[in-house]
Amino acid sequence: MFSHVMLGANDIQESKKFYDAILDVMGHKPGVVDEKGRCFYFSKTGVFALSVPINGEPASKGNGSTIGFAASSTEDVDKWHAAGVENGGAPCEDPPGVREGGGMKLYLAYLLDPSGNKVCAMHRLD
């Protein structure tokens, strides 16, 4: 559905450290910084990117926005959360765990990245 997702970051290297750590848990390679200072993470299905805002203003979070990353197990969600906290992220919402609603059972964890963007790791339970 999506070709890419790009988030604003105030400090690319600080954000790269955070995203390298959480995405490594899910089997992704470290981000690649281009000549414009943007950081890209490539997968077979799309691209996740970080950029200092081009308008020169500070990056700001989207109130009500969340970027979700698919995890292959509950253990990976827990590792993702721990790696994020250890690398500049801040816990938000409830601790990692099961959430149910709409006929679905999910194992979720939420973090704020170094620029305040809300990100999530999710594993669908049977």
Residue pairs with C-beta under 8 A, 6 or more apart in sequence:
2 46
3 46
3 47
4 46
4 47
4 48
4 49
5 46
5 47
5 48
5 49
5 67
6 38
6 48
6 49
6 50
6 51
7 15
7 48
7 49
7 50
7 51
7 59
7 67
7 113
7 115
7 117
8 50
8 51
8 52
8 53
8 59
8 60
8 115
8 117
9 15
9 39
9 50
9 51
9 52
9 59
9 113
9 114
9 115
10 52
10 58
10 59
10 114
10 115
11 114
11 115
12 33
12 37
12 38
12 39
12 50
12 51
12 52
14 88
14 114
15 39
15 50
15 113
15 114
15 115
16 30
16 31
16 33
16 39
16 50
17 87
17 88
18 84
18 87
18 88
18 89
18 113
18 114
19 31
19 39
19 41
19 48
19 50
19 113
20 30
20 31
20 87
21 83
21 84
21 86
21 87
22 69
22 80
22 83
22 84
22 87
22 89
22 111
22 119
22 121
23 31
23 41
23 48
23 69
24 30
24 83
25 71
25 76
25 79
25 80
25 83
26 69
26 70
26 71
26 72
26 76
26 80
26 121
28 41
28 43
29 41
29 42
31 39
31 40
31 41
31 50
32 39
32 40
32 41
32 42
33 39
33 40
34 40
36 51
37 51
37 52
38 49
38 50
38 51
38 52
39 49
39 50
39 51
40 47
40 48
40 49
41 47
41 48
41 49
48 67
52 59
53 59
59 115
59 116
59 117
60 115
60 116
61 112
61 115
61 116
61 117
61 118
62 117
62 118
65 117
65 118
66 110
66 118
66 119
66 120
67 117
67 118
67 119
67 120
68 119
68 120
68 121
68 122
69 80
69 119
69 120
69 121
69 122
70 121
70 122
70 123
71 77
71 80
71 107
71 121
71 122
71 123
72 123
73 123
74 107
74 123
74 125
76 121
76 123
77 96
77 107
77 108
77 109
77 121
77 122
77 123
78 96
78 109
80 109
80 121
81 91
81 96
81 109
81 111
81 121
84 111
84 113
84 119
85 91
85 111
88 113
88 114
89 111
89 112
89 113
89 114
89 119
90 111
90 112
91 110
91 111
91 112
92 110
92 111
92 112
92 118
93 110
94 110
95 109
96 107
96 108
96 109
96 121
97 107
97 108
97 109
98 105
98 106
98 107
98 125
99 105
99 106
99 107
99 108
100 106
104 124
105 124
105 125
105 126
106 122
106 123
106 124
106 125
107 122
107 123
107 125
108 120
108 121
108 122
108 123
109 120
109 121
110 118
110 119
110 120
111 118
111 119
111 120
112 118
112 119
113 119
